Amino acid sequence: MPLDYVKIGQRIRKLRKEKGWTQARLAEKSGVEPSHISHIERAATKLSLPTLISLANTLDATLDELVYGSLIKSSHISCGIIDELLSDCTADELKSIAEVIRTTKNILRN
């Protein structure tokens, strides 16, 4: 499965913005050139494994979080996303969501 550089760049941008950092700040903290951060976030360039690791470490993310969607075995990331989405739901909301999931699963399998 090929790497989706657009999605990787979007995830890096999202994590950077969640920290309130500029591209220059991320570049300074990660040791990556500011122009390269811009190119990565816009998917105008491919990034090397050392650069990806540096950005993941700086952003306090895992590699699989950054490349999610390009991995065949990524169910643990999906479960984490679902857990986060459900973390503030009421019991009634959880019951409704569970029913939607059950119905959707049945539709997809039939």
C-alpha positions as CSV (number, residue, x, y, z in Angstrom):
1,M,0.0,0.0,0.0
2,P,1.6,3.3,-1.0
3,L,2.1,6.1,1.5
4,D,-0.5,8.9,1.3
5,Y,1.7,11.9,1.6
6,V,-1.3,14.3,1.6
7,K,-2.8,12.6,4.6
8,I,0.6,12.4,6.4
9,G,1.1,16.2,5.8
10,Q,-2.4,16.9,7.1
11,R,-1.8,14.9,10.2
12,I,1.5,16.7,10.9
13,R,-0.2,20.0,10.3
14,K,-3.1,19.1,12.7
15,L,-0.7,17.9,15.4
16,R,1.4,21.0,15.0
17,K,-1.6,23.3,15.3
18,E,-2.9,21.5,18.3
19,K,0.3,22.4,20.0
20,G,-0.1,26.0,18.9
21,W,3.2,25.9,17.0
22,T,4.1,27.6,13.8
23,Q,6.0,25.8,11.1
24,A,9.1,27.6,12.1
25,R,8.7,26.4,15.7
26,L,8.2,22.8,14.6
27,A,11.3,23.1,12.4
28,E,13.4,24.5,15.2
29,K,12.3,21.7,17.6
30,S,12.7,18.9,15.1
31,G,15.8,20.0,13.3
32,V,14.0,20.1,10.0
33,E,14.3,23.1,7.7
34,P,11.2,25.4,7.9
35,S,10.7,25.2,4.1
36,H,10.8,21.4,4.3
37,I,8.0,21.5,6.9
38,S,5.9,23.5,4.6
39,H,6.5,21.1,1.7
40,I,5.7,18.1,3.9
41,E,2.4,19.6,5.1
42,R,1.4,20.4,1.5
43,A,2.6,17.0,0.2
44,A,4.9,18.8,-2.2
45,T,7.7,16.5,-1.3
46,K,8.3,13.0,0.1
47,L,9.9,12.7,3.5
48,S,12.6,10.4,4.7
49,L,12.2,7.9,7.5
50,P,14.6,9.9,9.7
51,T,12.6,13.1,9.1
52,L,9.3,11.2,9.8
53,I,10.8,9.9,13.1
54,S,12.0,13.3,14.1
55,L,8.6,14.9,13.5
56,A,6.8,12.1,15.3
57,N,9.0,12.4,18.3
58,T,8.8,16.2,18.3
59,L,5.0,16.1,18.0
60,D,4.7,13.3,20.6
61,A,3.1,11.0,18.1
62,T,3.8,7.5,16.9
63,L,4.8,6.7,13.4
64,D,1.7,4.6,12.9
65,E,-0.4,7.7,13.9
66,L,1.3,9.7,11.1
67,V,1.0,7.0,8.4
68,Y,-2.4,5.7,9.5
69,G,-4.3,4.7,6.4
70,S,-1.2,3.5,4.6
71,L,-0.8,0.5,7.0
72,I,-2.6,-2.8,6.6
73,K,-2.6,-3.5,10.3
74,S,-3.9,-0.3,11.8
75,S,-7.0,-1.4,13.8
76,H,-5.4,-0.3,17.1
77,I,-5.3,3.3,15.7
78,S,-8.9,3.1,14.6
79,C,-9.8,1.9,18.1
80,G,-8.0,4.8,19.7
81,I,-9.8,7.2,17.4
82,I,-13.1,5.6,18.3
83,D,-12.3,5.7,22.1
84,E,-11.5,9.4,21.8
85,L,-14.7,10.1,20.0
86,L,-16.8,8.2,22.6
87,S,-15.0,9.5,25.7
88,D,-17.5,12.3,26.4
89,C,-20.7,10.4,25.4
90,T,-23.6,9.8,27.8
91,A,-24.9,6.2,28.3
92,D,-27.8,6.9,26.0
93,E,-25.5,8.3,23.3
94,L,-23.3,5.2,23.6
95,K,-26.3,2.9,23.2
96,S,-27.4,4.8,20.1
97,I,-23.9,4.8,18.6
98,A,-23.5,1.1,19.3
99,E,-26.8,0.4,17.4
100,V,-25.5,2.5,14.5
101,I,-22.3,0.6,14.4
102,R,-24.1,-2.8,14.6
103,T,-26.4,-1.8,11.7
104,T,-23.5,-0.4,9.6
105,K,-21.5,-3.5,10.2
106,N,-24.4,-5.7,9.1
107,I,-24.9,-3.6,5.9
108,L,-21.2,-3.8,5.1
109,R,-21.1,-7.5,5.5
110,N,-24.2,-8.3,3.4
